[in-house]
Amino acid sequence: MSDMAVTRELFDQVMVPNYAPAEVIPVRGQGARVWDQQNREYIDFAGGIAVNCLGHCHPALVSALKEQGEKLWHLSNVLTNEPALRLAKKLVDATFADKVYFCNSGAEANEAALKLARRYAIDHFGADKTQIIAFKQGFHGRTFFTVTVGGQAAYSDGFGPKPADVDHVEYNDLDALKAMMSDRTCAVVMEPLQGEGGIISPEPDFVKAVRELCDQHNALLVFDEVQTGVGRTGASMPTWIWA
Ligand SMILES: Cc1ncc(COP(=O)(O)O)c(C=O)c1O
């Protein structure tokens, strides 16, 4: 099997064309450089992608991976494990959060946050409090609930009835948000800085006003920090946002 010819054409034969990768197939990387099957060298200006912008094969990462791989590979949720507990403690100590939930993707994290927000609102305020407000051109993942909340028709339409009671307003448009919100609002979901939408920063007063509106209407404010979290954008959010 390892002698099999692996070419870009093979992608078109055996892979679902969800993406259209370049002709080049990198086989090795080091720092900012990658080499293809013909040993041609490239500089990878992305250094990975999105949150995985770690460059290629940093020795510290390779060694951590090897060390754990030789110790214990995988466990089910029936058992916990030391690395997960160490990481959870570090995250709790470094952030506003009291608890950590690990999952496989940003979509899954947001799906869980949306379900949790709905359950919380229904349990505490009644069955009518289900409206989720999000921002146009947002992105929150590829599940049906998260593409619906994402507000980009290209991702969410054409699959029949969507999860209900999801509304959208323009990012940074406080008046539109005010007009849309009521005591029926369960949660407002926002990226603290829109990524896929085109790297759009919020006006500082906008985020503060969203926080206040949520408090006023007993709505939860869900920050999707899949791209922006863990200090990737520099200094952390001011603490009043979490209050
Ligand atoms: C803001 C934001 N939320 C959620 C996601 C979805 O994350 P994942 O691709 O890990 O499901 C992404 C990117 O893909 C994102 O940019």
The ligand as an SDF file (V2000), in Angstrom:
LIG
                    3D

 16 16  0  0  0  0  0  0  0  0999 V2000
  -15.2950   32.0940   14.6080 C   0  0  0  0  0  0  0  0  0  0  0  0
  -15.3150   30.6350   14.2560 C   0  0  0  0  0  0  0  0  0  0  0  0
  -16.1400   29.8090   14.9360 N   0  0  0  0  0  0  0  0  0  0  0  0
  -16.2000   28.5000   14.6510 C   0  0  0  0  0  0  0  0  0  0  0  0
  -15.4170   27.9360   13.6660 C   0  0  0  0  0  0  0  0  0  0  0  0
  -15.5660   26.4720   13.3800 C   0  0  0  0  0  0  0  0  0  0  0  0
  -14.5050   25.7620   13.8920 O   0  0  0  0  0  0  0  0  0  0  0  0
  -14.2270   24.2820   13.3570 P   0  0  0  0  0  0  0  0  0  0  0  0
  -13.7570   24.4230   11.9420 O   0  0  0  0  0  0  0  0  0  0  0  0
  -13.1570   23.7670   14.2840 O   0  0  0  0  0  0  0  0  0  0  0  0
  -15.5050   23.5190   13.4800 O   0  0  0  0  0  0  0  0  0  0  0  0
  -14.5230   28.7520   12.9510 C   0  0  0  0  0  0  0  0  0  0  0  0
  -13.6060   28.2740   11.8950 C   0  0  0  0  0  0  0  0  0  0  0  0
  -13.6270   27.3490   11.2540 O   0  0  0  0  0  0  0  0  0  0  0  0
  -14.5000   30.1320   13.2290 C   0  0  0  0  0  0  0  0  0  0  0  0
  -13.7150   30.9740   12.5280 O   0  0  0  0  0  0  0  0  0  0  0  0
  1  2  1  0
  2  3  1  0
  2 15  2  0
  3  4  2  0
  4  5  1  0
  5  6  1  0
  5 12  2  0
  6  7  1  0
  7  8  1  0
  8  9  2  0
  8 10  1  0
  8 11  1  0
 12 13  1  0
 12 15  1  0
 13 14  2  0
 15 16  1  0
M  END
$$$$
